[in-house]
Amino acid sequence: MTKKKTIYHFTKNIRAVVDAFIMRYSLLPDQAIFDPHIFPWVKELEKNWQAICKEITLVRASNMPSLGEISPDHGRIAADTRWRTFFLEGYGYKRVENRACVPLTASLIDKIPDVCTATFSVLEGGCHIPRHRGMTKGMLTYHLGLRVPQDRMQCWIQIEDGEKPYVHHWSDGHSLLFDDTYNHEVWNNTEQDRYVLLIQVKRPCLWPARLLMNLFFKGVRYSRFVQDIRKNLDHS
């Protein structure tokens, strides 16, 4: 049986055109890495990182589904079942039962404008996420390091920006903000788990691009891509 295509696949061939339109009206330059503090809400998350960490580490990583289990459309990049996720919200849908486990985190996320997705991302020891890229420049991806392996130099993300890749080793309580349409790859070459709060927000743009992004994300909200994740979360 041929697998039904999702909105991700349908937009693949027009991605360059859509991204070009977004960047024409973007209030930020086209680059891979940004100062996280261009968003005022980042300081509030960093100030509360220990409390956020305490909330999520009460949830055992083994009780979190792997991304591949709940999102088959992530395919090869989620083949390693040691990449686990704890969903809080995505494209307007909120996981009430998960948010109840982390009430402070949920309340802080509710104060962030233009959230697309919010999850805790856990890489168990030895996990590797292959080189890949995101689907649209309409989003920026934020990481807050929460529990980083003691040998942090063996746990990193590599983001391609020009000839020299940018390598980031997470630190507890520190932030990373990047455009995930730049190819990136992730390793945890330790025996400890890495916990990160992962939030995707809409790129700041003038109204023509904001209108396009709102239409696009509405399409994503009702696509099989998102509906399959919702269904699988309900049964996980």
N, CA, C and O of each residue as an XYZ file, in Angstrom:
944
protein
N       0.843     -1.199      0.000
C       0.000      0.000      0.000
C       0.875      1.244      0.000
O       1.815      1.344      0.788
N       0.569      2.193     -0.881
C       1.332      3.427     -0.929
C       0.950      4.314      0.237
O      -0.231      4.534      0.505
N       1.966      4.825      0.933
C       1.713      5.669      2.089
C       1.158      7.014      1.651
O       1.692      7.652      0.744
N       0.081      7.440      2.304
C      -0.525      8.726      1.987
C       0.422      9.864      2.352
O       1.019      9.860      3.428
N       0.558     10.838      1.453
C       1.465     11.947      1.707
C       0.857     12.941      2.687
O      -0.359     13.128      2.733
N       1.729     13.577      3.473
C       1.300     14.578      4.430
C       1.561     15.956      3.857
O       2.124     16.098      2.772
N       1.138     16.979      4.608
C       1.400     18.349      4.175
C       2.904     18.607      4.070
O       3.342     19.423      3.259
N       3.692     17.909      4.892
C       5.142     18.064      4.821
C       5.652     17.670      3.441
O       6.482     18.368      2.859
N       5.160     16.560      2.922
C       5.606     16.098      1.607
C       5.063     16.980      0.487
O       5.769     17.265     -0.480
N       3.812     17.412      0.619
C       3.215     18.245     -0.415
C       3.924     19.589     -0.548
O       3.994     20.147     -1.643
N       4.449     20.112      0.558
C       5.109     21.422      0.519
C       6.588     21.325      0.163
O       7.256     22.347      0.006
N       7.098     20.118      0.035
C       8.536     19.957     -0.193
C       9.007     20.663     -1.455
O      10.050     21.316     -1.452
N       8.242     20.535     -2.530
C       8.668     21.096     -3.810
C       8.483     22.608     -3.904
O       9.108     23.256     -4.744
N       7.635     23.174     -3.054
C       7.430     24.628     -3.091
C       8.091     25.331     -1.904
O       7.915     26.533     -1.706
N       8.855     24.565     -1.119
C       9.445     25.116      0.105
C      10.323     26.320     -0.193
O      10.279     27.311      0.536
N      11.114     26.251     -1.247
C      12.025     27.356     -1.558
C      11.245     28.635     -1.859
O      11.656     29.723     -1.456
N      10.121     28.506     -2.568
C       9.305     29.675     -2.901
C       8.670     30.263     -1.647
O       8.680     31.478     -1.449
N       8.117     29.391     -0.801
C       7.486     29.838      0.440
C       8.517     30.500      1.352
O       8.272     31.572      1.903
N       9.673     29.849      1.505
C      10.716     30.406      2.369
C      11.212     31.753      1.853
O      11.481     32.659      2.642
N      11.334     31.891      0.537
C      11.785     33.160     -0.042
C      10.795     34.276      0.282
O      11.197     35.401      0.579
N       9.491     33.959      0.223
C       8.480     34.961      0.542
C       8.558     35.354      2.018
O       8.481     36.534      2.360
N       8.710     34.360      2.881
C       8.823     34.641      4.320
C      10.031     35.522      4.605
O       9.946     36.480      5.373
N      11.172     35.184      3.973
C      12.394     35.930      4.257
C      12.332     37.348      3.684
O      13.015     38.242      4.186
N      11.540     37.564      2.661
C      11.387     38.906      2.102
C      10.808     39.866      3.132
O      11.119     41.058      3.126
N       9.959     39.338      4.022
C       9.300     40.175      5.029
C       9.772     39.873      6.455
O       9.194     40.369      7.422
N      10.820     39.059      6.579
C      11.329     38.703      7.905
C      11.978     39.906      8.583
O      12.630     40.724      7.934
N      11.790     39.999      9.890
C      12.438     41.039     10.681
C      13.805     40.588     11.186
O      14.505     41.337     11.867
N      14.178     39.349     10.844
C      15.471     38.805     11.231
C      16.216     38.357      9.981
O      15.585     37.984      8.992
N      17.542     38.388     10.007
C      18.316     37.971      8.825
C      18.246     36.464      8.610
O      17.832     35.714      9.493
N      18.656     36.041      7.431
C      18.706     34.621      7.099
C      20.032     34.061      7.587
O      21.037     34.118      6.878
N      20.032     33.527      8.785
C      21.235     32.942      9.378
C      20.819     31.785     10.261
O      19.648     31.644     10.612
N      21.794     30.954     10.617
C      21.472     29.733     11.358
C      21.263     29.984     12.849
O      20.324     29.449     13.438
N      22.118     30.783     13.461
C      22.133     30.946     14.912
C      21.771     32.373     15.293
O      22.202     33.326     14.643
N      20.974     32.518     16.355
C      20.566     33.824     16.833
C      20.865     33.954     18.327
O      20.961     32.959     19.046
N      21.007     35.187     18.771
C      21.078     35.456     20.206
C      19.704     35.141     20.788
O      18.723     35.780     20.406
N      19.605     34.172     21.706
C      18.282     33.807     22.227
C      17.544     34.970     22.886
O      16.314     34.987     22.940
N      18.298     35.931     23.381
C      17.674     37.006     24.149
C      17.034     38.082     23.277
O      16.620     39.125     23.782
N      16.951     37.831     21.963
C      16.113     38.707     21.140
C      14.643     38.526     21.513
O      13.812     39.386     21.223
N      14.331     37.407     22.153
C      12.989     37.171     22.677
C      12.989     37.429     24.182
O      13.741     36.774     24.903
N      12.184     38.348     24.678
C      12.206     38.697     26.103
C      11.810     37.554     27.027
O      12.204     37.553     28.194
N      11.041     36.579     26.541
C      10.593     35.477     27.389
C      11.700     34.494     27.745
O      11.536     33.679     28.653
N      12.827     34.564     27.038
C      13.921     33.620     27.295
C      14.480     33.790     28.708
O      14.763     32.799     29.381
N      14.638     35.014     29.156
C      15.200     35.252     30.497
C      14.338     34.624     31.584
O      14.857     34.113     32.576
N      13.027     34.661     31.399
C      12.124     34.075     32.392
C      12.284     32.557     32.451
O      12.241     31.967     33.530
N      12.466     31.931     31.299
C      12.703     30.486     31.294
C      14.043     30.156     31.948
O      14.135     29.229     32.753
N      15.070     30.911     31.603
C      16.384     30.653     32.187
C      16.368     30.851     33.698
O      17.016     30.107     34.434
N      15.633     31.847     34.154
C      15.552     32.114     35.596
C      14.906     30.945     36.339
O      15.213     30.689     37.503
N      14.009     30.243     35.652
C      13.266     29.144     36.280
C      13.740     27.768     35.844
O      13.025     26.784     36.032
N      14.938     27.678     35.262
C      15.348     26.413     34.665
C      15.408     25.273     35.674
O      15.068     24.140     35.335
N      15.834     25.547     36.907
C      15.950     24.468     37.892
C      14.585     23.910     38.266
O      14.425     22.701     38.429
N      13.593     24.801     38.403
C      12.239     24.340     38.719
C      11.644     23.569     37.546
O      10.946     22.574     37.739
N      11.925     24.036     36.326
C      11.460     23.319     35.130
C      12.088     21.931     35.078
O      11.419     20.937     34.795
N      13.383     21.887     35.356
C      14.105     20.607     35.348
C      13.537     19.652     36.391
O      13.373     18.460     36.131
N      13.240     20.182     37.570
C      12.695     19.337     38.636
C      11.362     18.740     38.216
O      11.088     17.571     38.490
N      10.527     19.543     37.546
C       9.227     19.032     37.107
C       9.376     17.882     36.120
O       8.737     16.842     36.283
N      10.207     18.052     35.101
C      10.256     17.040     34.052
C      11.024     15.796     34.486
O      10.718     14.699     34.020
N      11.999     15.937     35.354
C      12.760     14.747     35.750
C      11.993     13.871     36.735
O      12.437     12.772     37.066
N      10.842     14.355     37.204
C       9.953     13.481     37.971
C       9.203     12.522     37.055
O       8.627     11.532     37.506
N       9.219     12.834     35.753
C       8.632     11.941     34.745
C       9.756     11.065     34.191
O      10.695     11.582     33.586
N       9.676      9.796     34.382
C      10.746      8.912     33.924
C      10.842      8.911     32.403
O       9.829      8.848     31.706
N      12.075      8.984     31.897
C      12.273      8.962     30.448
C      11.679      7.699     29.835
O      11.165      7.730     28.716
N      11.749      6.589     30.568
C      11.225      5.330     30.041
C       9.711      5.363     29.881
O       9.143      4.547     29.154
N       9.050      6.311     30.563
C       7.601      6.453     30.437
C       7.201      7.411     29.324
O       6.014      7.605     29.063
N       8.190      8.010     28.671
C       7.913      8.905     27.550
C       8.002      8.113     26.247
O       8.909      7.296     26.089
N       7.087      8.336     25.323
C       7.184      7.620     24.040
C       8.352      8.139     23.214
O       8.744      9.298     23.343
N       8.900      7.287     22.375
C       9.899      7.756     21.430
C       9.190      8.524     20.323
O       8.018      8.276     20.041
N       9.896      9.450     19.700
C       9.285     10.241     18.642
C       8.828      9.341     17.496
O       7.775      9.574     16.903
N       9.620      8.315     17.183
C       9.260      7.415     16.095
C       7.972      6.658     16.339
O       7.260      6.323     15.393
N       7.660      6.380     17.617
C       6.444      5.645     17.954
C       5.187      6.478     17.699
O       4.153      5.943     17.300
N       5.282      7.779     17.930
C       4.084      8.610     17.819
C       4.031      9.408     16.525
O       2.977      9.930     16.161
N       5.168      9.509     15.821
C       5.191     10.272     14.580
C       5.945      9.512     13.503
O       7.126      9.772     13.276
N       5.276      8.570     12.832
C       5.950      7.787     11.793
C       6.457      8.639     10.640
O       7.357      8.220      9.913
N       5.882      9.850     10.458
C       6.334     10.718      9.378
C       7.727     11.286      9.617
O       8.343     11.813      8.691
N       8.232     11.186     10.846
C       9.609     11.624     11.091
C      10.623     10.597     10.570
O      11.820     10.868     10.485
N      10.110      9.421     10.228
C      10.906      8.431      9.503
C      12.283      8.151     10.071
O      12.439      7.839     11.252
N      13.284      8.270      9.200
C      14.645      7.842      9.540
C      15.251      8.644     10.682
O      16.072      8.107     11.426
N      14.874      9.923     10.851
C      15.534     10.710     11.900
C      15.052     10.304     13.285
O      15.699     10.619     14.284
N      13.914      9.604     13.353
C      13.407      9.148     14.642
C      13.509      7.634     14.782
O      12.824      7.036     15.612
N      14.361      7.017     13.973
C      14.507      5.558     14.019
C      15.124      5.095     15.333
O      14.824      3.997     15.802
N      15.977      5.914     15.929
C      16.587      5.596     17.219
C      15.544      5.844     18.305
O      15.191      6.990     18.581
N      15.054      4.775     18.917
C      13.977      4.898     19.909
C      14.442      5.525     21.215
O      13.643      5.716     22.132
N      15.723      5.844     21.305
C      16.226      6.516     22.516
C      15.994      8.025     22.474
O      16.344      8.730     23.420
N      15.405      8.526     21.382
C      14.988      9.929     21.325
C      13.537      9.967     21.796
O      12.632      9.543     21.078
N      13.324     10.473     22.994
C      12.000     10.468     23.608
C      11.457     11.886     23.742
O      12.218     12.845     23.876
N      10.133     12.005     23.703
C       9.513     13.320     23.753
C       8.344     13.321     24.734
O       7.644     12.323     24.905
N       8.160     14.475     25.370
C       7.034     14.681     26.281
C       6.314     15.920     25.781
O       6.722     17.046     26.067
N       5.230     15.706     25.026
C       4.543     16.790     24.334
C       3.705     17.625     25.298
O       2.983     17.099     26.145
N       3.826     18.939     25.142
C       2.989     19.868     25.897
C       1.950     20.518     24.989
O       0.785     20.647     25.366
N       2.372     20.927     23.792
C       1.409     21.473     22.836
C       2.017     21.513     21.438
O       3.234     21.483     21.260
N       1.128     21.581     20.462
C       1.581     21.665     19.083
C       0.479     22.126     18.168
O      -0.590     21.518     18.117
N       0.728     23.194     17.445
C      -0.197     23.725     16.435
C      -1.613     23.937     16.992
O      -2.612     23.648     16.333
N      -1.663     24.451     18.225
C      -2.942     24.792     18.838
C      -3.553     23.713     19.704
O      -4.518     23.973     20.422
N      -3.003     22.485     19.652
C      -3.495     21.400     20.493
C      -2.636     21.290     21.749
O      -1.408     21.282     21.666
N      -3.279     21.205     22.909
C      -2.557     21.092     24.170
C      -2.804     19.722     24.789
O      -3.931     19.226     24.803
N      -1.729     19.116     25.301
C      -1.834     17.831     25.981
C      -2.083     18.105     27.464
O      -1.149     18.305     28.241
N      -3.353     18.109     27.834
C      -3.758     18.526     29.173
C      -3.112     17.656     30.247
O      -2.647     18.164     31.267
N      -3.086     16.347     30.018
C      -2.547     15.440     31.033
C      -1.044     15.641     31.221
O      -0.546     15.519     32.340
N      -0.317     15.944     30.153
C       1.116     16.193     30.283
C       1.389     17.535     30.947
O       2.282     17.648     31.787
N       0.622     18.546     30.572
C       0.777     19.869     31.177
C       0.507     19.820     32.679
O       1.120     20.566     33.443
N      -0.397     18.955     33.103
C      -0.697     18.835     34.531
C       0.500     18.302     35.324
O       0.623     18.566     36.520
N       1.375     17.556     34.656
C       2.583     17.028     35.314
C       3.646     18.099     35.505
O       4.513     17.973     36.370
N       3.579     19.164     34.690
C       4.599     20.220     34.735
C       3.902     21.590     34.753
O       4.039     22.362     33.804
N       3.159     21.896     35.823
C       2.314     23.103     35.827
C       3.091     24.411     35.703
O       2.630     25.332     35.029
N       4.256     24.512     36.335
C       5.029     25.750     36.216
C       5.493     25.942     34.778
O       5.364     27.030     34.218
N       6.030     24.888     34.186
C       6.478     24.967     32.797
C       5.340     25.371     31.882
O       5.509     26.226     31.014
N       4.179     24.758     32.073
C       3.023     25.067     31.236
C       2.623     26.533     31.372
O       2.283     27.181     30.382
N       2.662     27.057     32.603
C       2.273     28.453     32.810
C       3.267     29.404     32.156
O       2.875     30.456     31.652
N       4.546     29.046     32.158
C       5.559     29.888     31.509
C       5.399     29.868     29.990
O       5.542     30.900     29.334
N       5.107     28.706     29.439
C       4.914     28.593     27.992
C       3.692     29.392     27.555
O       3.684     29.976     26.471
N       2.662     29.417     28.393
C       1.447     30.157     28.057
C       1.704     31.655     27.899
O       0.901     32.359     27.287
N       2.804     32.141     28.440
C       3.137     33.565     28.356
C       3.962     33.898     27.103
O       4.250     35.065     26.836
N       4.336     32.873     26.345
C       5.183     33.073     25.174
C       4.302     33.309     23.952
O       3.435     32.484     23.663
N       4.498     34.405     23.230
C       3.690     34.651     22.027
C       4.078     33.728     20.877
O       5.238     33.336     20.748
N       3.122     33.393     20.065
C       3.356     32.715     18.780
C       4.039     31.357     18.907
O       4.884     31.004     18.084
N       3.673     30.595     19.938
C       4.219     29.242     20.085
C       3.612     28.314     19.029
O       2.396     28.284     18.839
N       4.467     27.570     18.355
C       4.008     26.537     17.410
C       3.987     25.169     18.094
O       2.981     24.462     18.052
N       5.106     24.803     18.722
C       5.183     23.537     19.447
C       5.983     23.731     20.724
O       6.831     24.619     20.815
N       5.701     22.888     21.706
C       6.468     22.891     22.956
C       6.542     21.468     23.473
O       5.513     20.831     23.701
N       7.750     20.970     23.657
C       7.970     19.609     24.130
C       9.207     19.571     25.011
O      10.038     20.478     24.982
N       9.313     18.517     25.785
C      10.594     18.165     26.383
C      11.219     17.116     25.476
O      10.569     16.139     25.104
N      12.470     17.321     25.128
C      13.197     16.393     24.264
C      14.277     15.704     25.088
O      15.147     16.359     25.663
N      14.213     14.374     25.139
C      15.169     13.590     25.918
C      15.954     12.683     24.978
O      15.379     11.875     24.249
N      17.268     12.829     25.008
C      18.152     11.920     24.276
C      18.805     10.996     25.287
O      19.620     11.435     26.099
N      18.456      9.733     25.242
C      19.088      8.779     26.135
C      20.541      8.557     25.693
O      20.921      8.865     24.563
N      21.333      8.015     26.616
C      22.733      7.778     26.320
C      22.928      6.973     25.052
O      22.262      5.959     24.843
N      23.853      7.430     24.194
C      24.162      6.748     22.952
C      23.288      7.123     21.781
O      23.513      6.634     20.674
N      22.296      7.975     21.984
C      21.367      8.326     20.912
C      22.027      9.239     19.877
O      22.856     10.088     20.207
N      21.639      9.041     18.630
C      22.130      9.867     17.523
C      20.955     10.215     16.619
O      20.211      9.330     16.195
N      20.784     11.510     16.321
C      19.755     11.963     15.375
C      20.457     12.334     14.082
O      21.288     13.242     14.085
N      20.154     11.668     12.979
C      20.869     11.919     11.720
C      20.667     13.347     11.206
O      19.770     14.070     11.637
N      21.525     13.713     10.283
C      21.470     15.026      9.634
C      20.101     15.226      8.987
O      19.612     14.357      8.265
N      19.490     16.381      9.253
C      18.177     16.671      8.708
C      17.925     18.171      8.765
O      18.755     18.925      9.272
N      16.771     18.609      8.242
C      16.382     20.011      8.284
C      14.886     20.121      8.510
O      14.126     19.202      8.203
N      14.472     21.270      9.055
C      13.064     21.504      9.315
C      12.303     21.869      8.054
O      12.888     21.984      6.977
N      10.976     22.055      8.192
C      10.139     22.205      7.006
C       9.898     23.641      6.588
O       9.478     23.873      5.454
N      10.149     24.632      7.463
C       9.822     26.002      7.072
C      10.640     27.025      7.845
O      10.956     26.830      9.019
N      10.982     28.131      7.161
C      11.634     29.246      7.828
C      10.646     30.080      8.638
O      11.021     31.073      9.262
N       9.389     29.667      8.621
C       8.378     30.353      9.413
C       8.491     30.096     10.900
O       7.783     30.715     11.693
N       9.385     29.177     11.291
C       9.590     28.879     12.706
C      11.060     29.014     13.081
O      11.945     28.786     12.256
N      11.311     29.383     14.326
C      12.634     29.303     14.925
C      12.558     28.310     16.084
O      11.527     28.200     16.748
N      13.651     27.592     16.321
C      13.686     26.543     17.333
C      14.535     26.976     18.515
O      15.655     27.463     18.355
N      13.980     26.790     19.700
C      14.643     27.193     20.943
C      14.885     25.969     21.820
O      14.010     25.114     21.955
N      16.075     25.889     22.416
C      16.416     24.849     23.386
C      16.819     25.494     24.709
O      17.581     26.461     24.727
N      16.314     24.964     25.802
C      16.798     25.320     27.142
C      17.395     24.067     27.759
O      16.679     23.099     28.017
N      18.705     24.077     27.999
C      19.363     22.933     28.624
C      18.869     22.741     30.044
O      18.831     23.694     30.823
N      18.489     21.512     30.392
C      17.947     21.238     31.721
C      18.793     20.232     32.492
O      19.212     20.497     33.619
N      19.035     19.102     31.891
C      19.930     18.110     32.508
C      20.865     17.615     31.419
O      20.476     16.838     30.546
N      22.094     18.076     31.489
C      23.099     17.781     30.469
C      24.091     16.774     31.043
O      24.490     16.911     32.200
N      24.502     15.764     30.271
C      25.485     14.797     30.778
C      26.722     15.473     31.348
O      27.135     16.537     30.886
N      27.295     14.849     32.342
C      28.457     15.424     33.008
C      29.584     15.683     32.016
O      30.251     16.715     32.088
N      29.796     14.762     31.104
C      30.788     14.967     30.046
C      30.093     15.672     28.880
O      29.845     15.065     27.838
N      29.784     16.954     29.064
C      28.957     17.687     28.109
C      29.607     17.844     26.740
O      28.914     18.095     25.755
N      30.923     17.700     26.664
C      31.605     17.828     25.386
C      31.325     16.640     24.477
O      31.629     16.682     23.285
N      30.748     15.583     25.034
C      30.377     14.408     24.238
C      28.879     14.388     23.914
O      28.326     13.358     23.529
N      28.236     15.552     24.079
C      26.812     15.662     23.791
C      26.589     16.998     23.097
O      26.726     18.052     23.719
N      26.245     16.963     21.804
C      26.231     18.217     21.059
C      25.306     18.166     19.860
O      24.877     17.102     19.414
N      25.011     19.368     19.348
C      24.302     19.545     18.089
C      25.229     20.278     17.131
O      25.899     21.235     17.517
N      25.266     19.831     15.897
C      26.066     20.484     14.862
C      25.125     21.077     13.822
O      24.310     20.369     13.230
N      25.246     22.379     13.607
C      24.375     23.108     12.686
C      25.222     23.669     11.559
O      26.209     24.364     11.801
N      24.839     23.368     10.333
C      25.624     23.805      9.182
C      25.245     25.233      8.788
O      24.086     25.525      8.493
N      26.234     26.104      8.789
C      26.022     27.495      8.380
C      27.272     27.936      7.636
O      28.225     28.425      8.243
N      27.265     27.761      6.319
C      28.452     28.068      5.540
C      29.448     26.927      5.581
O      29.071     25.770      5.764
N      30.717     27.251      5.410
C      31.752     26.227      5.305
C      32.102     25.600      6.657
O      32.506     24.439      6.715
N      31.948     26.366      7.745
C      32.327     25.860      9.062
C      31.086     25.572      9.894
O      30.347     26.501     10.219
N      30.832     24.311     10.251
C      29.649     23.984     11.058
C      29.735     24.620     12.438
O      30.817     24.757     13.009
N      28.581     25.003     12.959
C      28.482     25.523     14.316
C      28.199     24.354     15.249
O      27.248     23.603     15.032
N      29.015     24.197     16.284
C      28.853     23.097     17.237
C      28.459     23.677     18.591
O      29.144     24.541     19.138
N      27.346     23.187     19.115
C      26.845     23.668     20.400
C      26.760     22.509     21.379
O      26.111     21.500     21.104
N      27.422     22.658     22.530
C      27.320     21.709     23.632
C      26.370     22.313     24.667
O      26.631     23.394     25.195
N      25.283     21.624     24.953
C      24.307     22.181     25.880
C      24.892     22.377     27.266
O      25.806     21.660     27.674
N      24.359     23.353     27.987
C      24.718     23.607     29.381
C      23.437     23.788     30.178
O      22.456     24.330     29.668
N      23.441     23.339     31.419
C      22.264     23.490     32.267
C      21.907     24.963     32.416
O      22.746     25.781     32.793
N      20.651     25.292     32.115
C      20.168     26.647     32.314
C      20.499     27.619     31.209
O      20.190     28.806     31.316
N      21.130     27.135     30.133
C      21.518     28.026     29.041
C      20.706     27.701     27.777
O      20.195     26.593     27.608
N      20.608     28.701     26.906
C      19.694     28.636     25.766
C      20.406     28.574     24.424
O      21.556     28.992     24.283
N      19.690     28.043     23.449
C      20.117     28.020     22.055
C      18.907     28.385     21.206
O      17.805     27.887     21.438
N      19.117     29.257     20.221
C      18.047     29.635     19.285
C      18.588     29.510     17.876
O      19.625     30.091     17.557
N      17.892     28.753     17.018
C      18.404     28.546     15.673
C      17.275     28.331     14.671
O      16.135     28.042     15.035
N      17.624     28.481     13.420
C      16.741     28.231     12.287
C      16.973     26.787     11.861
O      18.038     26.456     11.340
N      15.983     25.930     12.081
C      16.229     24.505     11.840
C      16.098     24.101     10.376
O      16.174     22.913     10.061
N      15.898     25.081      9.460
C      15.972     24.732      8.045
C      17.419     24.597      7.588
O      17.679     24.132      6.478
N      18.362     24.999      8.437
C      19.766     24.693      8.192
C      20.003     23.253      8.653
O      19.554     22.862      9.730
N      20.702     22.472      7.846
C      20.957     21.085      8.205
C      21.617     20.999      9.579
O      22.508     21.781      9.910
N      21.157     20.028     10.370
C      21.734     19.848     11.693
C      21.686     18.368     12.075
O      20.912     17.589     11.518
N      22.522     18.008     13.028
C      22.697     16.619     13.449
C      23.032     16.620     14.934
O      23.672     17.548     15.430
N      22.595     15.567     15.653
C      22.704     15.560     17.106
C      23.304     14.245     17.596
O      22.985     13.173     17.083
N      24.182     14.348     18.602
C      24.800     13.177     19.222
C      24.726     13.278     20.742
O      24.836     14.362     21.315
N      24.536     12.124     21.380
C      24.765     12.000     22.821
C      25.665     10.791     23.017
O      25.186      9.672     23.203
N      26.965     11.021     22.976
C      27.937      9.928     23.091
C      28.344      9.710     24.540
O      29.525      9.538     24.845
N      27.354      9.718     25.430
C      27.604      9.460     26.849
C      26.649      8.366     27.308
O      25.847      7.861     26.522
N      26.739      8.006     28.575
C      25.827      7.017     29.139
C      24.705      7.664     29.929
O      23.899      6.971     30.550
N      24.648      9.001     29.911
C      23.615      9.725     30.643
C      22.605     10.344     29.677
O      22.903     10.562     28.503
N      21.412     10.620     30.191
C      20.367     11.220     29.367
C      20.529     12.734     29.310
O      21.008     13.358     30.258
N      20.124     13.310     28.192
C      20.118     14.770     28.027
C      18.682     15.265     27.946
O      17.901     14.799     27.116
N      18.338     16.215     28.815
C      17.000     16.794     28.840
C      17.054     18.235     28.343
O      17.890     19.022     28.785
N      16.153     18.574     27.418
C      16.057     19.924     26.867
C      14.580     20.297     26.758
O      13.757     19.467     26.373
N      14.243     21.538     27.095
C      12.929     22.075     26.762
C      13.027     22.641     25.355
O      13.843     23.525     25.094
N      12.198     22.136     24.447
C      12.261     22.513     23.038
C      10.980     23.252     22.662
O       9.882     22.708     22.776
N      11.131     24.481     22.217
C       9.989     25.305     21.835
C      10.226     25.843     20.430
O      11.321     26.309     20.111
N       9.204     25.778     19.599
C       9.263     26.395     18.281
C       8.273     27.541     18.226
O       7.103     27.381     18.573
N       8.750     28.706     17.786
C       7.914     29.904     17.714
C       7.941     30.449     16.288
O       8.870     30.186     15.524
N       6.907     31.214     15.947
C       6.856     31.821     14.627
C       7.975     32.860     14.482
O       8.275     33.607     15.413
N       8.575     32.887     13.307
C       9.595     33.888     13.003
C       8.946     35.281     12.984
O       7.875     35.447     12.401
N       9.567     36.265     13.603
C       9.036     37.633     13.530
C       9.086     38.152     12.093
O      10.150     38.198     11.475
N       7.922     38.541     11.572
C       7.806     38.992     10.182
C       6.771     40.112     10.079
O       5.943     40.296     10.971
N       6.836     40.851      8.982
C       5.798     41.819      8.661
C       4.542     41.079      8.194
O       4.588     39.881      7.917
N       3.408     41.810      8.108
C       2.109     41.157      7.955
C       1.946     40.270      6.717
O       1.274     39.244      6.827
N       2.517     40.594      5.534
C       2.271     39.665      4.407
C       2.778     38.248      4.695
O       2.112     37.264      4.374
N       3.960     38.159      5.302
C       4.501     36.844      5.627
C       3.752     36.220      6.798
O       3.564     35.004      6.837
N       3.328     37.037      7.747
C       2.559     36.498      8.877
C       1.251     35.876      8.394
O       0.819     34.844      8.908
N       0.626     36.510      7.403
C      -0.601     35.955      6.851
C      -0.338     34.593      6.217
O      -1.094     33.646      6.435
N       0.732     34.497      5.431
C       1.077     33.227      4.797
C       1.389     32.166      5.855
O       0.938     31.026      5.744
N       2.162     32.543      6.882
C       2.510     31.584      7.928
C       1.269     31.105      8.664
O       1.153     29.918      8.967
N       0.343     32.007      8.956
C      -0.873     31.606      9.662
C      -1.686     30.609      8.840
O      -2.238     29.652      9.384
N      -1.756     30.835      7.533
C      -2.466     29.896      6.663
C      -1.751     28.548      6.613
O      -2.381     27.492      6.663
N      -0.431     28.606      6.515
C       0.361     27.378      6.452
C       0.185     26.559      7.731
O      -0.067     25.356      7.672
N       0.320     27.222      8.896
C       0.227     26.493     10.155
C      -1.194     25.993     10.426
O      -1.377     24.988     11.113
N      -2.186     26.682      9.893
C      -3.548     26.173     10.001
C      -3.682     24.886      9.198
O      -4.335     23.937      9.633
N      -3.056     24.861      8.016
C      -3.053     23.638      7.226
C      -2.351     22.503      7.936
O      -2.815     21.363      7.904
N      -1.212     22.813      8.591
C      -0.484     21.791      9.344
C      -1.346     21.258     10.483
O      -1.367     20.055     10.743
N      -2.054     22.156     11.157
C      -2.897     21.770     12.300
C      -3.891     20.679     11.914
O      -4.124     19.751     12.688
N      -4.479     20.785     10.718
C      -5.509     19.830     10.323
C      -4.978     18.735      9.397
O      -5.753     17.943      8.862
N      -3.674     18.692      9.211
C      -3.081     17.687      8.329
C      -3.006     16.326      9.010
O      -3.091     16.224     10.234
N      -2.847     15.285      8.200
C      -2.661     13.946      8.770
C      -1.402     13.870      9.605
O      -1.344     13.109     10.571
N      -0.379     14.658      9.242
C       0.880     14.709      9.980
C       0.620     14.958     11.462
O       1.154     14.244     12.311
N      -0.194     15.963     11.782
C      -0.491     16.303     13.171
C      -1.556     15.376     13.745
O      -1.465     14.972     14.904
N      -2.559     15.038     12.949
C      -3.641     14.196     13.463
C      -3.151     12.800     13.833
O      -3.651     12.202     14.786
N      -2.179     12.276     13.090
C      -1.607     10.971     13.449
C      -0.874     11.050     14.785
O      -0.967     10.136     15.604
N      -0.143     12.150     15.002
C       0.558     12.312     16.283
C      -0.447     12.371     17.426
O      -0.250     11.730     18.458
N      -1.527     13.138     17.249
C      -2.558     13.211     18.292
C      -3.136     11.835     18.603
O      -3.294     11.467     19.767
N      -3.448     11.084     17.559
C      -4.039      9.769     17.733
C      -3.073      8.837     18.461
O      -3.469      8.102     19.366
N      -1.805      8.873     18.059
C      -0.821      7.990     18.673
C      -0.523      8.388     20.110
O      -0.276      7.520     20.948
N      -0.541      9.675     20.411
C      -0.374     10.116     21.802
C      -1.518      9.635     22.666
O      -1.319      9.253     23.819
N      -2.718      9.655     22.108
C      -3.887      9.184     22.870
C      -3.766      7.710     23.239
O      -4.320      7.267     24.245
N      -3.043      6.960     22.424
C      -2.934      5.515     22.665
C      -1.574      5.100     23.242
O      -1.305      3.913     23.428
N      -0.723      6.097     23.522
C       0.613      5.752     24.046
C       0.577      5.506     25.545
O       1.609      5.207     26.147
